[in-house]
Amino acid sequence: MGGSTVVRCRKGHYFTTIWIPGVSLKAVRLGWIRFQYCPVGKHWTLVKPIKDATLDEDQLFFAKEHRDIRIP
């Protein structure tokens, strides 16, 4: 955890976001789950971090190609 992390939303979309434990500037923290915008499905949802090792090669590539908004 910390830095760019692959997350999955409740609808099963994978994307990359900045995840720093205890810090949240663009999401509402709910423990290890956060409420934030999913750039893949274009909806607000709950997301949680996913270990890269649990994803296949295509899922990991897709997640790294889809990032949420950056903090300026």
C-alpha distance (Angstrom), angle and dihedral (degrees) to the residues before:
residue distance angle dihedral
M1 . . .
G2 3.76 . .
G3 3.76 125.8 .
S4 3.80 123.9 18.7
T5 3.79 110.0 5.4
V6 3.80 132.8 175.4
V7 3.79 111.9 -121.9
R8 3.80 135.2 -177.5
C9 3.78 124.5 -142.2
R10 3.81 124.2 -144.2
K11 3.81 90.7 -96.7
G12 3.81 90.7 56.3
H13 3.79 99.6 -104.4
Y14 3.80 116.4 146.6
F15 3.80 123.4 -147.9
T16 3.80 140.7 146.9
T17 3.78 123.7 -104.0
I18 3.77 137.9 165.0
W19 3.82 106.9 -95.0
I20 3.78 119.3 -175.0
P21 3.81 114.9 167.2
G22 3.78 111.6 -116.7
V23 3.81 93.9 11.7
S24 3.77 127.7 90.8
L25 3.79 126.0 165.2
K26 3.81 101.0 161.0
A27 3.79 103.5 27.4
V28 3.77 141.9 47.8
R29 3.81 110.1 -108.7
L30 3.80 118.4 -135.5
G31 3.80 100.9 173.1
W32 3.83 107.8 -79.1
I33 3.79 91.1 -11.0
R34 3.80 124.2 74.1
F35 3.78 134.9 -165.2
Q36 3.78 108.1 -133.9
Y37 3.79 144.8 133.2
C38 3.82 118.1 -73.4
P39 3.83 109.1 -143.2
V40 3.81 92.0 -163.8
G41 3.81 98.9 55.4
K42 3.82 93.6 23.4
H43 3.80 93.7 -130.2
W44 3.83 139.9 111.4
T45 3.80 111.7 -105.0
L46 3.78 147.7 142.1
V47 3.81 114.5 -81.9
K48 3.78 133.3 -172.2
P49 3.80 132.8 -171.2
I50 3.79 119.2 -96.5
K51 3.80 125.4 -157.0
D52 3.80 110.9 -117.2
A53 3.81 90.0 -133.2
T54 3.83 91.0 64.7
L55 3.82 92.5 59.5
D56 3.77 127.4 79.7
E57 3.80 119.6 -124.9
D58 3.83 95.2 -95.2
Q59 3.81 93.9 48.9
L60 3.79 91.6 49.1
F61 3.81 92.5 48.5
F62 3.83 90.8 48.7
A63 3.82 92.5 49.1
K64 3.79 92.8 49.7
E65 3.82 90.8 49.4
H66 3.82 92.0 52.6
R67 3.79 114.5 63.8
D68 3.75 130.2 172.1
I69 3.80 121.0 -125.9
R70 3.76 118.3 -59.3
I71 3.77 121.6 -126.7
P72 3.82 108.0 -114.5
